[in-house]
Amino acid sequence: MATRGYVYILTNKPNGTLYVGVTSDPIERIRRHKEGRGSQFAAQYNLTRLVHIEEHDTMPAALRREKRLKRWRREWKLSLIREHNPTWEDRYEEVCRLLAGGGRLP
């Protein structure tokens, strides 16, 4: 069975600096970001708030989506976040509950 992939966006505050990443283990990867060990860029700007995440059936599909999102204009990324998370809430705990229980993201 193929490994699922997840594309995520972190920020430090609503409309703040954005970081787009990809992982096969979002619980661990985002925990590392929250500890300041996820990436130098994310640590430098304190990007610890998970505001958007997408689940893909395979890592290659997730990697393609990540590359596409990184090429998007900032305003398009902000619109994507607002569409799925209009209050810019940190979704990390929700993701942990869903995935730890064997569920999938909506």
VOSETI-392700 format. One record per residue (C-alpha): residue number from 1; residue in one letter; x, z, y. Coordinates in Angstrom, 2 decimals, m for minus. Each point is the difference from the previous one (the first is absolute). Layout:
! residues N
{pos = NUM	code = A	u = X	w = Z	v = Y}
...
This chain:
! residues 106
{pos = 1	code = M	u = 0.00	w = 0.00	v = 0.00}
{pos = 2	code = A	u = 1.28	w = m0.89	v = 3.47}
{pos = 3	code = T	u = 0.95	w = 2.75	v = 2.40}
{pos = 4	code = R	u = m2.42	w = 0.38	v = 2.88}
{pos = 5	code = G	u = 1.40	w = m0.26	v = 3.49}
{pos = 6	code = Y	u = m1.06	w = 1.65	v = 3.23}
{pos = 7	code = V	u = 0.53	w = m1.16	v = 3.56}
{pos = 8	code = Y	u = m0.25	w = 2.72	v = 2.61}
{pos = 9	code = I	u = 0.26	w = 0.57	v = 3.73}
{pos = 10	code = L	u = 1.34	w = 3.20	v = 1.52}
{pos = 11	code = T	u = m0.09	w = 1.11	v = 3.61}
{pos = 12	code = N	u = 0.77	w = 3.07	v = 2.08}
{pos = 13	code = K	u = m3.23	w = m0.05	v = 2.05}
{pos = 14	code = P	u = m2.95	w = m2.28	v = 0.73}
{pos = 15	code = N	u = 1.31	w = m3.27	v = 1.44}
{pos = 16	code = G	u = 3.57	w = 1.27	v = m0.52}
{pos = 17	code = T	u = 2.99	w = m1.54	v = m1.71}
{pos = 18	code = L	u = m0.87	w = m1.71	v = m3.29}
{pos = 19	code = Y	u = 1.89	w = m0.26	v = m3.29}
{pos = 20	code = V	u = m1.12	w = m2.37	v = m2.76}
{pos = 21	code = G	u = 1.28	w = 0.75	v = m3.48}
{pos = 22	code = V	u = m0.59	w = m0.76	v = m3.68}
{pos = 23	code = T	u = 0.30	w = 2.17	v = m3.11}
{pos = 24	code = S	u = m1.12	w = 0.37	v = m3.58}
{pos = 25	code = D	u = m0.33	w = 3.80	v = 0.45}
{pos = 26	code = P	u = m1.75	w = 0.78	v = 3.28}
{pos = 27	code = I	u = m0.27	w = 3.75	v = m0.60}
{pos = 28	code = E	u = 3.76	w = 0.40	v = m0.40}
{pos = 29	code = R	u = 1.00	w = m2.60	v = 2.59}
{pos = 30	code = I	u = m2.18	w = 1.38	v = 2.78}
{pos = 31	code = R	u = 0.99	w = 3.58	v = m0.88}
{pos = 32	code = R	u = 3.59	w = m1.08	v = 0.58}
{pos = 33	code = H	u = m0.98	w = m1.46	v = 3.39}
{pos = 34	code = K	u = m1.69	w = 3.29	v = 0.89}
{pos = 35	code = E	u = 3.24	w = 1.81	v = m0.88}
{pos = 36	code = G	u = 2.00	w = m2.39	v = 2.21}
{pos = 37	code = R	u = 1.65	w = m1.68	v = m3.00}
{pos = 38	code = G	u = m2.10	w = m3.18	v = m0.31}
{pos = 39	code = S	u = 1.94	w = m2.24	v = 2.37}
{pos = 40	code = Q	u = 2.25	w = 0.47	v = 3.00}
{pos = 41	code = F	u = m2.43	w = m1.84	v = 2.28}
{pos = 42	code = A	u = m2.99	w = 2.09	v = m1.09}
{pos = 43	code = A	u = 2.01	w = 3.22	v = 0.32}
{pos = 44	code = Q	u = 1.32	w = m0.96	v = 3.46}
{pos = 45	code = Y	u = m3.53	w = m0.46	v = 1.36}
{pos = 46	code = N	u = m1.65	w = 2.73	v = m2.11}
{pos = 47	code = L	u = m2.27	w = m2.50	v = m1.75}
{pos = 48	code = T	u = m1.79	w = 2.27	v = m2.45}
{pos = 49	code = R	u = m3.70	w = m0.78	v = 0.47}
{pos = 50	code = L	u = m1.37	w = m2.35	v = m2.68}
{pos = 51	code = V	u = m2.63	w = m2.02	v = 1.84}
{pos = 52	code = H	u = m0.42	w = m3.00	v = m2.30}
{pos = 53	code = I	u = 0.60	w = m0.72	v = m3.67}
{pos = 54	code = E	u = m0.91	w = m2.89	v = m2.27}
{pos = 55	code = E	u = 0.21	w = m0.16	v = m3.77}
{pos = 56	code = H	u = 1.09	w = m3.22	v = m1.72}
{pos = 57	code = D	u = m0.10	w = m0.84	v = m3.70}
{pos = 58	code = T	u = 3.71	w = m0.85	v = m0.11}
{pos = 59	code = M	u = 3.16	w = 0.80	v = 1.95}
{pos = 60	code = P	u = 0.65	w = m3.68	v = 0.77}
{pos = 61	code = A	u = m3.45	w = m0.21	v = 1.61}
{pos = 62	code = A	u = 0.70	w = 3.15	v = 2.00}
{pos = 63	code = L	u = 3.39	w = m1.32	v = 1.12}
{pos = 64	code = R	u = m1.59	w = m3.26	v = 1.19}
{pos = 65	code = R	u = m2.59	w = 1.98	v = 1.99}
{pos = 66	code = E	u = 2.68	w = 2.27	v = 1.51}
{pos = 67	code = K	u = 1.99	w = m3.02	v = 1.19}
{pos = 68	code = R	u = m3.15	w = m1.53	v = 1.46}
{pos = 69	code = L	u = m0.93	w = 3.23	v = 1.84}
{pos = 70	code = K	u = 3.51	w = 0.38	v = 1.39}
{pos = 71	code = R	u = m0.35	w = m3.45	v = 1.60}
{pos = 72	code = W	u = m3.35	w = 0.92	v = 1.58}
{pos = 73	code = R	u = m0.27	w = 0.69	v = 3.70}
{pos = 74	code = R	u = m0.27	w = 3.67	v = 0.87}
{pos = 75	code = E	u = m3.58	w = m0.39	v = 1.26}
{pos = 76	code = W	u = m1.08	w = m1.45	v = m3.34}
{pos = 77	code = K	u = 1.48	w = 3.03	v = m1.81}
{pos = 78	code = L	u = m1.77	w = 2.35	v = 2.39}
{pos = 79	code = S	u = m3.29	w = m1.81	v = m0.64}
{pos = 80	code = L	u = 0.52	w = 0.29	v = m3.76}
{pos = 81	code = I	u = 0.54	w = 3.75	v = 0.32}
{pos = 82	code = R	u = m3.00	w = 0.46	v = 2.31}
{pos = 83	code = E	u = m2.22	w = m1.98	v = m2.38}
{pos = 84	code = H	u = 0.77	w = 2.23	v = m3.00}
{pos = 85	code = N	u = 0.94	w = 3.27	v = 1.73}
{pos = 86	code = P	u = m1.53	w = 0.09	v = 3.50}
{pos = 87	code = T	u = 1.00	w = 3.64	v = 0.60}
{pos = 88	code = W	u = 3.61	w = m0.53	v = m1.14}
{pos = 89	code = E	u = m0.25	w = 2.85	v = m2.51}
{pos = 90	code = D	u = 2.90	w = 0.71	v = m2.34}
{pos = 91	code = R	u = m1.25	w = m1.27	v = m3.38}
{pos = 92	code = Y	u = 2.84	w = 1.46	v = m2.08}
{pos = 93	code = E	u = m1.97	w = 2.88	v = m1.55}
{pos = 94	code = E	u = m2.90	w = m2.35	v = m0.81}
{pos = 95	code = V	u = 2.39	w = m2.44	v = m1.69}
{pos = 96	code = C	u = 1.60	w = 2.83	v = m1.98}
{pos = 97	code = R	u = m3.41	w = 1.19	v = m1.27}
{pos = 98	code = L	u = m1.10	w = m3.50	v = m1.00}
{pos = 99	code = L	u = 3.19	w = m1.13	v = m1.68}
{pos = 100	code = A	u = 0.89	w = 3.33	v = m1.66}
{pos = 101	code = G	u = m3.44	w = m0.08	v = m1.63}
{pos = 102	code = G	u = 0.70	w = m3.46	v = m1.41}
{pos = 103	code = G	u = m2.25	w = m1.75	v = 2.51}
{pos = 104	code = R	u = 0.55	w = m3.06	v = 2.10}
{pos = 105	code = L	u = m0.12	w = m0.38	v = 3.73}
{pos = 106	code = P	u = m3.21	w = m1.34	v = 1.51}
